[in-house]
Amino acid sequence: MVAPSLRSKRFVLLPLSPADLDEATAIFADARVMRYVDGATRDRASTARALEANQRCWTANGWGLWAIRDASSGAFLGQGGLQPATEVSNAAVELSIIINQRNWGKGVATEAGHLIVFDAWTRYAGHKIHAIVHPDNSAAGPVLRKLGFRHQDDELIRGETLQLWQTQRLA
């Protein structure tokens, strides 16, 4: 499967791949970025494994994660897309958006999220998309609401109580 690219006026989203290893490693090594993602940073080897798993996801499912890049400069701003929801019962996929720290508060997650969710309904056959959010991540809720998600419940995931958000296909 050849994964598509997505484009807005400010951003281009390209399938996240091993070619993005250096830039993805830099984001995942930032403790401030990762504190609400996994609670710990990732090293180069674990990032490489994640990028390879993402390629397999695109091939097997027709959806996955994109590298979010500035449309003018090509600068790597973060990653976002769908990934298998392995930690939540009754959830098949989850939305994941991780933005590098220097681009927080600039609307990157919201604008890229709109592209991702709109596209997801053309690629993903299911009827619900979930998002897992740490309750201390005050920026995530407003972004998810703008993308049409609603806070559904709190669940014990990875040993801590996290928020489960959901959006569903209309019709």
Secondary structure, DSSP 8 states (H G I E B T S, - for coil): -----EE-SSEEEEE--GGGHHHHHHHHT-HHHHTTTTSS---HHHHHHHHHHHHHHHHHHS--EEEEEETTT--EEEEEEEEE--SSTT--EEEEEEE-GGGTTTTHHHHHHHHHHHHHHHH--SSEEEEEE-TT-TTHHHHHHHTT-EEEEEEEETTEEEEEEEEE---
